[in-house]
Amino acid sequence: MSDANDTAHSDMSGSRDVFMALQEFYKKFPEYAENELFISGESYAGLYVPYLAWQIHQSNLKFDIYNGTAPGPTMRYNLIGTLVGNGATDWLVDNAPSIPPTITKFGLVPQPWLDQFEQDGCKYYFSDSLYPHEGGPECDDLYDKIMGMIQDLNIYDMFRTNLIDVSDEGERVFKSVEDRMRTVNINGHEKTYKRGFTSNEYLSWSNSPLKSDNDLTGEFLSDWMNLNETRAALHIGDEAPGWSECNGDVYTEYKLTKEGSFWIYPVLKAAGIRMMFYSGETDGAIPTYATKEWIANLNYDVVEEWKPWMYGDNQVAGWWERYDGLDFVIVRGVGHMAPQWAPEAVLNMVNNWITNKPIG
């Protein structure tokens, strides 16, 4: 039985829960058991996806050991591949460590600032709970100076319009939590929820200076998720609370995995599981710069060298490279939410990859 107070989780415990949900899915729909299984996701799913794939792989190993009989698993999952977009993978390079060099390469910060930052041995990480930042006290001022150049930009796409609530006079509007609370009636049960989320809430466990309460977004999703018909379609019981994008209790108690998901890639490669990682090139949250670094650290041989891929009217949609065990794809002109901002091109690219056709 679910427990509303069960809010303390981690990447590993979360993957066990999702794997249990997958098992229940196949129990209810056994006709899909023989279908090829691909797992995909983006952003923090850079951990969710590999961890779930690892859980499935471990179950398949046990199935082979016990020959499909108890006490081992009685089903072998037909896991073929994983697809991750702009996903957090290696906390030593992803997010905060790679933002200063990324925005410098974008021309948003002068090179001497970055040179001084690196000369002083300054380095910041996604969260101090993972790794404490490096460098002397002078680093804080320099880091804030560098990050201050992008505080009014959209961190998820450095060249996209930022979403900021403003008044008729053009001033930023702060919407308090109280102003955002809504009440709905679900089959006679009163539920409350908080509309939308701010970057301060979204990045509540991060030490990023970009956090703000003036950039509310996601109101539509929270309203939609709390409709009677939505909850009914998703089989959400009446006993469940209202849904909010950012739950402070869950965020506070969630334990980040220091190792990230980098360690899982060699495991999945050895198991023969196909892997694709794609990256929107203008992302500032999980920059392409960092992705290239951890992929290089895998030391995989290049099978097909860097080349453009095309979509539409013979236009370059991005670039890609095939390694022995991983395909890396860049999506041109978009950032963190590449499937949202380049839907047709990304859908075509994904479908081609799944069916073993050329990327584009």
C-alpha positions in Angstrom: 0.0 0.0 0.0 1.3 3.5 -0.8 2.3 5.8 2.0 2.0 9.5 1.5 4.7 10.0 4.1 7.2 7.9 2.1 9.1 10.8 0.6 12.8 9.8 1.2 14.2 8.3 -1.9 17.3 8.2 -4.1 18.2 7.4 -7.7 18.5 3.7 -6.8 15.3 3.4 -4.7 13.5 5.3 -7.4 14.6 2.8 -10.1 13.4 -0.1 -8.0 10.0 1.6 -7.8 9.8 2.2 -11.5 10.9 -1.4 -12.2 8.1 -2.6 -10.0 5.7 -0.5 -12.0 7.0 -2.0 -15.3 6.5 -5.5 -13.9 2.9 -4.7 -13.0 2.4 -3.3 -16.5 3.5 -6.6 -18.1 1.3 -8.5 -15.7 -1.7 -6.5 -16.9 -0.7 -6.5 -20.5 1.3 -9.8 -21.1 0.7 -9.5 -24.9 3.4 -6.8 -25.0 6.1 -8.9 -23.3 7.7 -10.0 -26.5 7.8 -6.5 -28.0 11.2 -4.7 -28.2 11.6 -2.4 -25.2 13.3 1.0 -25.4 13.6 3.3 -22.4 13.8 7.1 -23.0 13.8 10.3 -21.1 15.5 13.6 -20.8 17.1 15.9 -18.2 17.3 14.1 -14.8 16.2 11.0 -16.7 19.9 10.9 -17.5 19.9 9.0 -14.2 16.4 7.5 -14.3 16.8 5.8 -17.6 20.2 4.1 -17.1 19.2 3.1 -13.5 16.0 1.5 -14.7 17.9 -0.3 -17.6 20.4 -1.5 -15.0 17.6 -2.9 -12.9 16.1 -4.7 -15.9 19.5 -6.1 -16.8 20.1 -7.4 -13.3 16.7 -9.1 -13.4 17.5 -10.7 -16.8 20.8 -12.0 -15.4 18.9 -13.7 -12.5 16.4 -15.1 -15.0 19.2 -16.7 -16.9 20.7 -18.2 -13.7 17.5 -19.7 -12.5 16.3 -20.7 -16.0 13.1 -18.7 -15.5 12.0 -20.6 -12.5 11.4 -19.6 -8.9 13.0 -18.1 -6.8 14.3 -16.2 -9.8 12.3 -13.9 -12.1 9.8 -15.7 -14.4 10.1 -13.2 -17.2 13.0 -12.0 -19.3 12.6 -8.5 -20.5 13.3 -7.7 -24.2 15.3 -4.6 -23.4 16.9 -3.4 -26.7 18.1 0.2 -26.0 18.0 3.4 -24.1 17.7 7.0 -25.4 18.6 10.0 -23.2 18.3 13.6 -24.1 20.3 16.4 -22.4 20.6 14.1 -19.4 22.6 14.5 -16.2 25.2 11.7 -16.2 28.4 12.6 -14.5 28.2 15.2 -11.7 32.0 15.9 -12.0 31.3 17.7 -15.3 27.5 18.1 -15.7 25.7 21.3 -14.8 27.6 23.8 -12.7 31.2 22.7 -13.6 30.5 23.1 -17.3 28.3 26.3 -17.3 31.2 28.9 -17.1 33.1 27.4 -20.1 29.9 26.9 -22.1 28.6 30.5 -21.8 32.1 31.8 -22.5 32.1 29.8 -25.8 28.7 31.2 -26.5 30.2 34.7 -26.3 28.2 35.6 -23.2 31.2 36.0 -20.9 34.6 37.5 -21.8 37.4 35.0 -22.0 39.6 36.7 -19.4 37.0 36.1 -16.7 37.0 32.4 -17.4 40.8 32.4 -17.6 40.9 33.9 -14.1 38.3 31.5 -12.8 40.3 28.5 -13.9 43.6 30.0 -12.9 42.3 30.4 -9.3 41.2 26.8 -9.3 37.5 27.6 -9.0 35.0 24.8 -9.6 31.4 24.5 -8.5 29.1 21.5 -8.6 25.4 20.8 -9.0 25.1 20.6 -5.3 27.4 20.9 -2.3 25.9 17.6 -1.0 27.7 15.9 -3.9 31.0 17.7 -3.9 32.0 20.9 -2.1 33.1 23.7 -4.4 36.8 24.2 -5.0 38.9 27.3 -4.8 39.5 30.2 -2.4 37.0 32.8 -1.1 37.7 34.9 -4.2 35.9 32.3 -6.3 32.5 33.1 -4.9 32.6 36.7 -6.2 34.0 35.6 -9.6 31.4 32.8 -10.0 28.6 35.2 -9.2 30.0 37.7 -11.6 30.2 35.1 -14.4 26.7 33.7 -13.7 25.3 37.2 -13.4 25.8 37.6 -17.1 23.0 35.0 -17.7 20.7 35.5 -14.8 18.1 37.0 -17.1 18.4 34.3 -19.7 16.6 31.0 -20.1 19.1 28.5 -18.6 17.5 25.7 -20.6 18.1 27.5 -23.9 20.5 30.4 -23.8 19.2 31.8 -27.0 15.5 31.4 -26.3 13.1 34.0 -24.7 13.0 33.7 -20.9 9.6 33.3 -19.3 9.2 36.0 -16.6 6.0 37.3 -15.2 5.8 41.1 -15.4 3.3 43.8 -14.4 1.7 46.3 -16.8 4.5 48.6 -15.9 7.1 46.1 -17.0 8.4 45.2 -13.6 8.9 41.6 -12.4 6.0 40.1 -10.5 6.5 37.9 -7.5 3.7 35.5 -7.0 3.7 34.1 -3.5 2.9 30.5 -2.7 -0.3 31.6 -1.2 -1.3 33.4 -4.4 -0.7 30.2 -6.4 -2.6 27.7 -4.2 -5.8 26.3 -5.7 -8.5 24.0 -4.4 -10.3 21.4 -6.5 -13.1 18.9 -5.7 -12.3 15.3 -6.7 -15.4 13.2 -6.3 -16.4 14.9 -3.1 -12.8 15.1 -1.8 -11.2 18.6 -1.5 -7.7 18.7 -2.8 -5.2 21.6 -2.8 -2.2 22.1 -5.1 0.3 24.8 -6.0 0.2 26.2 -9.5 3.3 26.0 -11.6 6.9 26.2 -10.4 9.8 28.7 -10.2 13.4 28.1 -10.8 14.0 28.4 -7.1 11.7 25.5 -6.5 12.9 23.6 -9.5 16.5 23.9 -8.5 15.8 23.7 -4.7 18.7 21.3 -4.1 21.2 23.2 -6.3 23.5 26.0 -5.3 22.9 27.8 -8.6 22.8 31.6 -8.3 20.2 31.5 -11.2 17.4 30.5 -8.8 14.5 33.0 -8.7 10.9 33.2 -7.6 10.1 35.6 -10.4 9.9 33.1 -13.3 6.8 31.1 -12.7 5.9 28.6 -15.4 4.1 25.3 -15.7 0.7 26.5 -14.5 -1.1 24.7 -17.3 0.4 21.3 -16.4 -0.5 21.6 -12.7 -4.1 22.6 -13.6 -4.5 19.8 -16.1 -3.0 17.1 -13.7 -5.6 18.1 -11.1 -8.7 17.7 -13.3 -11.1 15.0 -12.4 -10.9 13.5 -15.9 -7.1 13.5 -15.9 -6.9 11.7 -12.5 -9.5 9.2 -13.6 -7.7 8.5 -16.9 -4.4 7.9 -15.0 -6.2 5.8 -12.4 -5.2 8.1 -9.5 -7.2 7.2 -6.4 -9.3 9.7 -4.6 -7.1 9.2 -1.6 -4.1 10.7 -3.4 -3.3 14.4 -2.7 -3.4 17.2 -5.3 -0.4 17.2 -7.7 2.2 19.9 -7.8 5.2 20.1 -10.1 7.7 20.7 -7.3 7.1 19.0 -4.0 9.3 20.5 -1.4 9.3 17.5 1.0 10.3 15.1 -1.8 13.0 17.4 -3.1 14.5 18.0 0.3 14.6 14.4 1.2 15.8 13.1 -2.2 19.4 11.7 -2.0 21.5 12.4 -5.0 23.9 9.6 -6.2 27.4 10.9 -6.2 28.5 8.5 -9.0 25.7 9.7 -11.3 24.9 7.2 -14.0 28.3 7.2 -15.8 29.2 3.8 -14.3 26.2 2.2 -15.9 27.1 2.8 -19.5 29.9 0.2 -19.6 27.6 -2.3 -17.9 24.9 -1.8 -20.6 27.4 -1.9 -23.4 28.7 -5.2 -22.2 25.1 -6.5 -22.1 24.7 -5.6 -25.8 22.1 -2.9 -25.1 22.0 -0.1 -27.7 22.4 3.4 -26.4 21.8 6.9 -27.8 22.5 10.2 -26.1 21.2 13.4 -27.8 21.9 17.0 -26.8 20.3 20.3 -27.7 23.3 22.5 -28.5 22.1 25.7 -26.8 21.3 24.1 -23.4 22.9 25.8 -20.4 21.6 23.4 -17.7 23.3 20.2 -19.0 25.6 21.6 -21.6 26.8 19.7 -24.6 30.3 20.7 -23.5 30.0 18.5 -20.5 28.4 15.6 -22.4 31.3 15.5 -24.8 33.7 15.4 -21.8 32.1 12.3 -20.1 31.7 10.5 -23.4 35.4 11.1 -24.1 36.1 9.6 -20.7 34.4 6.4 -21.7 37.3 5.8 -24.1 35.0 4.1 -26.7 36.4 3.7 -30.2 34.8 5.9 -32.9 32.9 3.7 -35.5 31.5 6.5 -37.6 33.1 9.9 -37.5 31.3 13.3 -36.9 28.8 14.2 -39.6 25.7 16.3 -40.1 22.2 14.8 -40.1 19.5 16.3 -42.3 15.8 16.8 -41.9 13.1 18.7 -43.8 14.1 20.7 -46.9 17.6 19.3 -46.9 18.5 21.3 -43.8 21.1 20.4 -41.3 19.2 19.4 -38.1 22.3 18.6 -36.2 25.4 16.4 -36.1 26.2 12.9 -34.8 28.9 10.4 -34.1 28.8 6.7 -33.5 31.0 5.1 -30.9 31.4 1.4 -30.2 28.5 1.2 -27.8 27.0 4.7 -28.0 25.5 7.0 -30.6 25.9 10.7 -29.7 23.6 13.2 -31.5 23.5 17.0 -31.4 20.2 18.8 -32.2 20.9 22.1 -33.8 19.3 25.4 -32.6 17.5 24.2 -29.5 18.3 23.6 -25.9 17.4 21.3 -23.0 13.9 20.3 -24.2 14.9 19.3 -27.7 11.8 17.1 -28.4 9.6 20.0 -27.4 11.4 22.7 -29.4 12.3 20.6 -32.5 9.6 18.0 -32.4 9.5 16.8 -36.0 13.2 16.6 -36.4 13.8 14.8 -33.1 10.9 12.4 -33.7 12.3 11.5 -37.1 15.7 11.0 -35.6 14.4 8.8 -32.8 12.3 6.7 -35.1 15.2 6.2 -37.5 17.5 5.2 -34.7 15.1 2.7 -33.2 14.5 1.0 -36.5 18.3 0.9 -37.3 18.0 3.5 -40.2 20.5 6.3 -40.7 19.9 9.1 -38.2 18.8 11.6 -40.8 
